[in-house]
Amino acid sequence: MKQRHTALILSALLAGSAYAGSHSGAPAAMGDAKKDSAMAAPADMADGEIRKVDADNKKITIKHGEIKNLDMPGMTMVFQVKNPALLNKAKAGDKVRFKAEKDGTAFVVTDIQPVK
């Protein structure tokens, strides 16, 4: 398990280095740096479609594609939510991008964004 965790960290670092190397060029102005970091953040997010919202139990069911940071293939599963307020902006059928993390034995959604 420790080796897998180390491998995931190294993969993330290498991916970040590859991204930085492919985007080298003229120095960026301060405003451009903010745009680059905002564009990089969604890379941590996965695509999905909400199947069910269970506000009473603070859970959401999402049919999702690969979740790279969890090394998880696409499937439909139930997630807990870190902040129950995230469920206020979600309903069954919505296409979303979301971020999930492992918290102990649970998988927890920490951010949900509607797909535009």
Secondary structure, DSSP 4 states (H G I P E B T S, - for coil): -HHHHHHHHHHHHHHHHHHHHHT-SSPPPHHHHHHHHHHHGGGG-EEEEEEEEEGGGTEEEEEE--BGGGTB-SEEEEEEESSGGGGGG--TT-EEEEEEEEETTEEEEEEEEE--
